[in-house]
Amino acid sequence: MSDKKKLSLTARIVIGMVSGIVVGMALRYLAGDSAWVDSYLTNGLFNIVGQIFITSLKMLVVPLVFVSLVVGTCSLSDPSKLGRLGGKAVGMYLITTAIAISIAIFSAVLIQPGAGVERDSNTVFEPSDAPSLSQVIIDLFPDNPINAMAEGNMLQIIVFALLFGIAMALVGKAGDRLKGFFDDFNEVIMKLVVILMNLAPYGVFALMAKLFTETGLGMIGSLAKYFFLVLIVLLIHGLIVHPFLLSSLARVKPGIFLRKMRDAQLFGFSTASSNATMPITLETVTKRLGVNNSVGSFTVPLGATINMDGTSIMQGVATVFIAQVYGLDLSIADYLMVILTATLASVGTAGVPGVGLIMLAMVLQQVGLPVEGIGLIIGVDRLLDMTRTAVNVTGDAMVSCVVAKSEGDFDTEVYYDREAGKKLEEL
């Protein structure tokens, strides 16, 4: 096929996504509970292709984060820059999280999604215990870096990569020789990212087909007010708040940012995992948006671990929703406590499986609401999780651009160049 006839990667992913939804819905409502569909398609072909796609993306996360962080860190001429980068990045992530949950609570109080909803739920939610903040700080430092990589503990990998990169920068000629190896290693991994991105339409098709064959849209009916309120607030935050902060702090046109972020957002939506999307986010941030690798390789993995904008929106609306369903009134002090708890918990629960619901359980306990209320929203959480992951990915990229601009490591020519990073869409 000639270049003129070749569809963009974004278009191919959208086609794969829409096709998967259509096929999934058709199978659900035409085949019903057919054992053949369940065995050979839903939990057969669709499950195999979808899981291979997500696993392939996750396969690249640990080597990508470690290698890119080492390359970026050992290239820093000023080691004190790491402290500034960390302070700015964490500060920005906490600020955007606080803004997100504030908007969510205000919207929920105004719309009252829980009014008139029956609390008839057979679903039981048993939250896992979240680690204390002090334990999270202790656990930042790995006692076994190889084990941290095997388990995918991102915070420990980030810390070890930073220390390793600093040591390479300080050791002299040996570090220079090793840097050449890591530079080449980084190029190979990035090529793998490009290859996987071009297989994305097939993986996205399988994921969407399996999801909609299993769930359909029927369960949204009883929770429509809650579902669409969370969805609208997520869209406001991702398409208005993030671009506003970018234009205000980095002084660039946000329309270009949103256009170049489409692929990463679609990956985030289809995989519902910031970690699985991280290779694409990092490639987009450094190659398409003009962020220097020394900044992007630090802010993107950190954001994928602690940035909880989308999750905080769900928590804000869900807290008010559950309070309204149970007929409990929350005071202004309670709402402020929800904002504070959710914002700090975005760091404190980083790396914990099921982090969104665990954080919500912490928030509910903090203001005296019944944790079992989470059972009311579990049915629609998967679809909302996909959208909030896309919002989180957008926030990771926005903060990376702002921090890079403040450090003088932002290439505006690359940012405004529509062709920059076009290899992302090459076969």
N, C-alpha and C positions, 0 to 999 in steps of 0.2 A: 504494500500500500504506500502511495506517495505521501510525503510530509503534509501536503495540502489537505489530503483526505483523512489524515490521522487524527482521531479524537484526542482531546487533552485527557490527562490522567483524571482530573476532576470529573469530566463528563463520563468517563468509563466507570468510575467509582459510583457515581449517582445512578447510572444505568444498572449496575450490579445490585445496588441497594434497593432501588425501586422494583427491579425484577424479582429479587428475593422476597420482598414484602408481598408482592402480588402472588407469587407461587405459594408462599407459606399460607396466606389467607385462603387461597383457592383450595389447597389441600385440606386445610382445617375444616372448611365449611362444606366441601364436596365429599371428602373421604370420611369425615367424622373421626371416630375412634378406631379406624381401620388398623389392625395389627400389622398389616403389610407396610402401610405408610410409616408407622412408628418404628418398625424393625429395620426397614431397608432405606428409608429416606431420613426421617427426623433424627433418629439415633444411629443411623447408618451413614449414608453418603454425606448429608449436610453436616452432621456432627464431626465426621472425620476431616472433611475439607476445612471446616471452620476452625477446629482445634489445631490442625496443622498450621494454619495461617497465623493464629495468635501465638502458638508456641514458637514459630519461626521468628516472629517479631521479638518475643521475650528472649529468645536465644541470643539476640544481638545486644540486649540492654547492658548486661554486665561488662562485656569487653568494650562496648562503645563508651560507656561512662568512664571506666577506668582509663582506657587509652587516651580518650580525648581530654580528660582532666589532667593526666600526666603531661601530655603535650602542651596544653595551655599553661599549666603551672610552671613547668620548667622554662617556659619562654618569658616569664615575667621578669623584667629587670628590677622591679621594686617589690620585694617580698611583702612589704606592709600593705600593698594593694589588695592582698587577699582579705585582710581585715575589713577594709573599706567595702569590698565587693560583698562580703558576707553580711555586714551590717545593713547596707543598702538593700540587698535582695530580701533578707528576712523581714526588714522593716516594711518594704513595699508589699510583700506577700501578706503580712499581718494587717496592713491598712486596707488592702482590697478585700480581705476576708471580713473585716469589720464592716466595711461599706455594704458588702453583699448581704450579710445577715441583718443589718439594719433596714435595708430596703425590703427584705423578705418579711420581717416582722411588721413593718408599717403596712405593707400591702395586705398581709393576712388579717391584721386587726381591722383594716378598712373593709375588706371583702367578706370576712367571716366564712371561710370555706367549711368549717365544722358545724355550722348551724343546720339543724334538722337531720344530721347524719346519725343513723342507728349504730350503736356500738356492738353490732352483732358479728363477732369475728371468732372463728374457730382456730385461727392461726396463733400459735404461741411463739413469742420471741424471748429467747434467753440470751442476754448479752454476755459476751466474754469480758473478763476483767481487763481494763486498760492499764498499762503501766503508769507509775507515777512520773512526774516531770523529772525528778532527781534520777530515777532509774534510766529514763531516756537519755539524759546527759551522760551518765556513766556508760551506757551501751553504745554511745557514739564511737567509742574506741574499741576496735576489734582485738580480741586476744588471739585470734587466728584469722588473718586476712583471707586465706584460701577458703576457709569455712564460710566466711562472710560472703564471698563471691558465689560459693556453691548454694547458699541459702537465699541469695539475692537481697541481702540486707543493704539497702541503698545508702543509708546514712553512714554505715561503717565503711562501705566501699569508697564513698566520697572522701571521708577523713583520711583513709589510707592512701588514696591516690594523691591527695594534696600533699601529704607528708613525703611521699615518694618523689613527687615532682619537685618539691623544694630541695630535697637531698640531691637530686640530679643537677639542679641549677647550681648548687654549692660545691659539687665535687670536682668540677673542672672538665678536663679532657675526657675522662671516662663517661661523664654525663653527656657530653657532646656526641660521643660515639653512640651511646644508648638512645639519644634523642632521634638520630637518624632512623633507627629501627622502629621506634614508636611512630614516627611520621609516616613511614611506609605502611605500618600496621593499620594506622588510622585511615589511610587511603583505601586499603582493601576492605575494611569494615564499611566505609561509606559506599563503596561500590555494591556491597551486599545489600545495603539499605535500598539502593536504587533498584536492584533486581527484584527485591521483595515488593517494593511499591508498585511495580508493574504487574505483579501477580495479585494485587489487592482486589480488583473487581471480582475475581472468582471467590476469594475468601470472604469478602463482604456479602456476596450473593448467598453463600452457604450459611453465614451467621444470621442474616435476616430471615432466610427461609426457615431455619430451625426455630428461631425465636417466635415467629408469627404462626408457625404450625402448632406450636405448643400453647401459646397464650391467646393469640388473636387480640381483639380490641374490646371484647365484651366486658371485661372486668373494670374498664375505665368508667362505665356508666354510673355505678354507685358512688364513685369517687371523682366524678368529672370536675367539680368545682376545685377540689384540692389539686388534681392533676394539672389542669390548665392554668391555675394560678402559679404553681411552681414553674411550669413551662414558660409562661409569659415573663416572670421575673428573671429566669435564666437567660432568656433572649434579650431582655433589657440590659442585664449586666454584661453579657458577652458582646452585644452589638452597639451599645450606647456608652456604658460606664468605662469599659476597657478602652475603646477608641478615644473617648474624651480625655482620660488620663494620659494616653499616649500623645495626643496632640498638645496637651497642656504642658507636660513635663519634658517630652522629647522634641517638641516643635516640628513634627512631621505630619503629613497628611494621612489620616487614619484609613481612608478608603483603599489606599494601596496595601496597607497592612492586612485588612480584611480579605482583599482579593488574593493575596499571596498565602494567606493562612487557610484557604479553603481545603486543601488536601489534608493538612494536619487535623483540621476540625472534623473532616469526614472520617479519618482514621480513628480519632478519639470517639466519635459517635458510634461507629460500627463495632469497635472493640470494647468500649466501656472501661478502658484501662489506660490511665496516664502513663504507666510504666511501659505497656506494650507500644504506646504511641511515641514514646520518647525518642527513638531513632529518627522518626520522621520529623518530629518537632525540632530536634537539634539540627538536622539537615536544613530545614526550612529557615530557621533563625540565622544560621551562619552563612548559608549559601544564597538565600533569597532576600533576607531582610537586612543584611549587611552588618550583623553583630560579629565582632571578632571572636574567634574560637576560644581565646583565653577567658572571655566573659561568658559566652554561651555554654561552654562545657561545664561551667560551674552553676550558673543560674537555672538552666533547664533541668538537670537532674535534681537539684534542690527543690525546684518548684514542683516537679512530678511527685516529690516525697511529701512536702509540707503545704503546698498551695491547695486550699480547700474552698475556693470561692463557690463553686457549684454545690458542693456538699453543704456548705453553710446556708445557702439559700434553702435547700431542702429542710435543714434543721430548723430554720426560723419559721417557715410556713408550717412544718409538721408540729412544732411545739405549740403554736397557737391553735392549730387544727385539733390536736389531741385535747388541749385544755377546753376548747369549745364543745367537743363531743362529750366529754365527761362533766360538762357544766361547771368547770372550775374557773375562777377569775384570777388573772395574773396582774400584779401591780406594776407600776413603772419600774420599781426596784427589781422586780423579777425579770422584766424585759432587759434591763441593763445587765443583770447577772447572766442571762442567756447569751447576750452579745459577748461579754467578757469571757465566759466559759468556752464558748464555741471558738472564739478567736485564739485563745491560748491552747485549747485542745488540738487545734490544727497542727501544732508542733508536737504536743505531748503524745499524740496517738499515731504519729507518723510511722509507717511501716507495719502497722497492725492489720491482719486480714479482716475484711468487712469493716473498714475504718469508718465509713459513713454512719452505719447503724450503731456502732460502738460509741461514736461521738454523740449521736442523738440520745443514746441511753444515758450518757454522762450528763448531758444538758437537762434531760427530764428529771433525773434524780436531784440535780442541783436546785431546781425550783419546785420540787415536791409533786411532780406529775407521775402518774402510773406508767412504768416502763412497758407494761404489757400493751399499752396503746399503740406501740410500734407495729403490732400485728395487724392493725387496721390498714396500714399503708404499704405493707410488704408486697401485696399483689401488683401494684403499679410501679414499684420502685425500680425494677429493671429498665423499663422504658425511660424513666426520668434519669437513671444513672447514666444512660448513654448520652443524654443531652448535657448533663452537668460535667461529664468528662470533657466534652468539646469545649465547654466554658472554661474549665480548668486549664486545658491546653492553650487556649487563647490568652489566659492570664499569664501563663509561663512565658509565652513569647513576648507579651507586652512588657512585662517587668524586665526581661532580658534586654529589650530595646532601650528602655528608660535608663537602666543601670549602665549599659554600654555607652549611651550618649553622654551620661554624666562623667564617665571615665575617659572620654575621648577615643573610645574604641568602636565607634559606630560609623560605617561607611554610607553616607547619604546617597552617593552615586549608585551603589549597589541597590539600596532601598528603592530608589526611584526608577531603576532600570527594570522595565517589564520583562526583559529577556534573562535577567540574572537568575542563575540556578535552574535554567530551563532543562537541564539534563535530568531533572526529576521526572520529566514527562517523556523522556526518550525510551524507546524499547531497546 
